Amino acid sequence: MKKTTIGGMALIEGIMMKGPKKISIVIRKPNGELYKEVKDLTIDDTNKLKKIPFVRGIFILFEQMILGTKALMKSADIALEELPDEEKEKQKDFVDRLFEKKFFQKLGITDIAIYFSVVVSIVLGTLLFFYIPTWSVEALKGFSLSSFWKNMIEGIVRVIIFILYLLFASQMKEIKRVFEYHGAEHKTIFAYENGEELSIQSIKKYSTHHPRCGTSFLFIVIIISIIIFTISGWQSVVMRTLIRLLLLPVIVGISYEIIRWAGKSESALARIISYPGLWLQNITTKEPDEKQIEVAIEALKEVVPEDRKLDEW
């Protein structure tokens, strides 16, 4: 099995694929036609920080969030084309809530809207997965618990919130479609890694679960945070929140190296580490239909390098 550097992201009625030198977006328009956009990646070789293990993950994650938000906004705009006016307004409301676009579009500053969306996502994620769990443990202050057990309980609350968040999102009609495209992306990359012909029939047999998935990465972030926060002790709510924010880049850096290693290793330890994230993909990936697989094929074909050596770990 070939270990590839190619990764993808499900969009609204489409898929983004990122290869060693190119990035592609393929979206199914309301009339059934495929919209395709391919761009060369601008690789900044002068930034040595992007090559340092345990540091590069922070930069790569932020860049991926920017690229992903841009692609999502693009897919949302294209998916609205040619819809009936009533349906279009309904979808617009969903998209505006998702990206907070209205205010910035009126000012004609879409780029700021993209960065604003990323910052808001980070802030909300910090509140939901860091502040609320550490604050909730205050309800147990009447019990004589060691700092170790307080941190463990906080970690368990964080895992529960994460799973409930995914379950809630998966019930939304628009997100269900995204999760189906997510499954198509994984299946297609698996087929490519196994040297299969990129055809709908050959791709169908592969799993929708992939060890390099963002879902797996987020779960590893949560587990690593439990370990590091347990070592950091137990202070006041304000101090705990501040310490957790300061330690977040460290956690992201470690988590990125783990997911990178697990994605290319076939060891028993890698399988054990990957299992919880793969299980969570039962929520975040769904079986795609043939048209969705077709979109994934077209997106992948555009980023596969002519020299396969460029696509090795």
Residue pairs with C-beta under 8 A, 6 or more apart in sequence:
1 193
1 194
2 192
2 193
2 194
2 195
2 308
2 311
2 312
3 193
3 263
3 264
3 312
3 313
4 189
4 192
4 193
4 311
4 312
4 313
5 19
5 20
5 311
5 312
5 313
6 17
6 18
6 19
6 20
6 189
6 192
6 300
6 303
6 304
6 311
7 17
7 18
7 189
7 212
8 15
8 16
8 17
8 18
8 185
8 186
8 188
8 189
8 296
8 299
8 300
9 15
9 16
9 18
9 64
9 68
9 71
9 185
9 214
10 178
10 179
10 180
10 181
10 182
10 184
10 185
11 25
11 27
11 71
11 72
11 74
11 75
11 178
11 181
12 27
12 72
12 75
12 76
12 79
12 95
12 174
12 177
12 178
13 27
13 28
13 29
13 75
13 78
13 79
13 177
13 181
14 25
14 26
14 27
14 28
14 35
14 75
14 78
14 79
14 181
14 295
14 299
15 25
15 26
15 181
15 184
15 185
15 295
15 296
15 299
16 23
16 24
16 25
16 67
16 68
16 71
16 299
17 23
17 24
17 26
17 185
17 296
17 299
17 300
17 302
17 303
18 41
18 64
18 67
18 303
19 41
19 302
19 303
19 304
19 305
19 311
20 41
20 303
20 305
20 310
20 311
21 40
21 41
21 43
21 303
21 305
21 310
22 38
22 39
22 40
22 41
22 302
22 303
23 38
23 39
23 41
23 67
23 303
24 36
24 37
24 38
24 39
24 298
24 299
24 300
24 302
24 303
25 35
25 36
25 37
25 38
25 71
25 74
25 75
25 299
26 34
26 35
26 36
26 37
26 295
26 296
26 298
26 299
26 302
27 34
27 35
27 74
27 75
27 78
27 79
27 295
28 34
28 35
28 79
28 291
28 292
28 295
29 35
29 78
29 79
29 81
29 82
30 79
30 80
30 81
30 82
30 83
31 81
31 82
34 294
34 295
34 298
35 78
36 298
36 302
37 74
38 302
38 303
44 50
47 59
49 55
49 56
49 59
50 56
50 59
50 60
53 257
54 250
54 253
54 254
54 256
54 257
55 253
56 253
56 256
57 252
57 253
57 254
57 255
57 256
57 257
57 260
58 249
58 252
58 253
58 256
60 256
61 252
61 256
62 118
65 118
65 121
65 122
66 114
66 115
66 118
69 99
69 114
69 117
69 118
69 121
70 114
72 98
72 99
73 95
73 99
73 101
73 110
73 113
73 114
76 91
76 95
76 98
76 99
79 91
80 88
80 91
80 92
80 95
83 91
91 174
94 174
95 101
96 102
99 113
99 117
100 113
100 116
100 117
100 120
101 110
101 113
103 113
104 110
104 112
104 113
104 116
105 113
126 245
126 248
128 161
128 165
129 158
129 161
129 162
129 222
130 158
130 225
130 241
130 244
130 245
130 248
131 241
132 157
132 161
133 154
133 155
133 157
133 158
133 161
134 154
134 237
134 240
134 241
134 244
135 237
136 154
136 157
137 150
137 153
137 154
137 157
138 237
140 150
140 153
145 153
147 230
147 233
147 234
148 230
150 234
151 226
151 229
151 230
151 232
151 234
152 226
152 230
154 226
154 229
155 222
155 223
155 225
155 226
155 229
155 230
158 222
158 225
158 226
159 222
162 218
162 219
162 222
163 280
163 283
166 215
166 280
166 283
166 284
167 283
169 175
170 176
170 179
170 283
170 284
176 286
179 283
179 284
179 285
179 286
180 286
180 287
180 288
180 289
180 292
181 288
181 292
181 295
181 296
182 208
182 284
182 285
182 286
183 208
183 285
183 286
183 287
183 288
183 292
184 288
184 292
184 293
184 295
184 296
185 296
185 299
186 206
186 207
186 208
186 209
186 210
186 213
186 281
186 285
187 203
187 204
187 206
187 207
187 208
187 288
187 293
187 296
188 198
188 203
188 293
188 296
188 297
188 299
188 300
189 210
189 300
190 203
190 206
190 207
190 210
191 197
191 198
191 202
191 203
191 206
192 198
192 300
192 304
194 206
196 202
196 203
198 297
198 300
198 301
199 297
200 290
200 293
200 294
200 297
203 293
203 296
203 297
204 293
208 281
208 285
208 286
208 287
208 288
209 278
209 281
209 282
209 285
210 216
210 278
210 281
211 259
211 262
211 263
211 270
211 274
211 277
211 278
212 259
212 260
212 262
212 263
213 277
213 278
213 281
213 284
213 285
215 277
215 280
215 281
215 283
215 284
215 285
216 259
216 262
216 274
216 276
216 277
216 278
216 280
216 281
217 255
217 256
217 259
217 277
218 277
219 276
219 277
219 280
220 255
220 258
220 259
220 273
220 277
221 251
221 252
221 255
223 276
224 251
224 254
224 255
224 258
225 244
225 247
225 248
225 251
228 247
228 250
228 251
228 254
229 243
229 244
229 247
232 243
232 247
234 240
235 243
258 273
261 270
262 270
262 273
262 274
263 313
264 313
288 296
304 311
305 311
